[in-house]
């Protein structure tokens, strides 16, 4: 539900859910933040991406960044280069 409401409170709750240790919760929170599409989430995603070791989570983060930026490669150029190298 939070992934369909574009509210500051939703973003806060979803970002807080990313601190949960459950991978399923993290995946759902990243998807929901990407679905909301708030550009301020991109910097948060970059931080979570760098800290994560789970490839599934990293792929969902990349997809969400791409979706939020509407395919603008310049927005996520650095993180994409790092993903390709790793």
Buried (B, 14 or more C-beta within 10 A) or exposed (E): EBBEEEEEEBBEEBBEBBEEEEEEBBBBBBBBBBBBBBEEBBEBBBEBBEEBEEEEBBEBBBEBBBBBBEEEEEBBEEBBEEBEEE
